[in-house]
């Protein structure tokens, strides 16, 4: 990819020698992700060449001031499924408010052009008018609004209380997230996810397992062989701690309480680095909101999830092509034409 230029800055893919230049406070929470992306860039390029596949590692573009090595902003994108049909704008940051909208727009546009994906998702704080305007300018439309909550595990006493209270869950079974149970959690998330967003994300059970690195727990109802609640790890939160996805079957709202608390606690116990858990909630899900308040979680604003999708015309499969050719041959015989010349009878 050639560097993208403008009268005020140039945009380049992240390289290892860029890392010492990204010391601005706006970039410091992303240092671990940036180092990982720079480290995986060369192996990922080799895999793309061998498999003719889309990149697996996060894609990072950095904007530098023209004729200077001063970093002005960056964008981090990662794919959300193995097929590579859906990517996420994970981070879009600038060092100052001057020309923020123009720079953010150029970075986002360069990222969209760099990756051949039909669908994209991105999020923004509900009060960030600049970010929302940039996303709308590039064709993103709002799909969902969430409240963001942060909870720090309260120690052994809270875990023991939740475990004791969760003993009354009847026949529900606790299961860790693995290759065998991933389809159960995937099916539960498909039920809760809105239809339009479900089509854009285009996820399979393997995608759920891969994204979470096997870190998660489920509550399974053995009578119908389905998950009724589940929690899984999504990634490291830039502000410290972990982003998680907590899903509860709409027909089991009573699980908000000791059961979901113990799900969070078991997930925390399996994490190498303990920290606060960041999770989302529908503003109209009163059962979850009441449970989060009772848990002592703190609300940290609202976030808008936006999506952009480009539907491309697909070539007809070979079977349809053959059927069309046969139909054309039949219709051709019905067309008016000159009387055919008789074929002479040849002696045998």
TAWOWO-V317920 format. One line per field, one symbol per residue. ss: DSSP state (A for helix, B for strand, O for the rest). A space follows every 10 residues. Layout:
# TAWOWO-V317920
ss = ???
This chain:
# TAWOWO-V317920
ss = OOOBBOOOBB BBBOOAAAAA AOOOAAAAOO AAAAAAAAAA AAAAAAAAAA AOOOOOOOBB BBBBBOOOOO BBBBBBBBBO OOOOOBBBBB BBBBOOOOOA AAAAAAAAAA AAAAOOOOBB BBBBBOOOAA AAAAAAAOOO BBBBBBBBBB BOOOOAAAAA AAAAAAAAOO OOBBBBOOOO OAAAAAAAAA AAOOAAAAAA AOOOAAAAAA AAOOOBBBBB BOOOOBBBBB BBBBBBOOOO OBBBBBBBOO OOAAAOOAAA AAAAAAAAAO OOOOOOBBBB BBOOOAAAAA AAAAAOOBBB BBBBBBBBBO OOOOOOOAAA AAAAAAAAAA AAAAOOOOOO OOOOOOOO
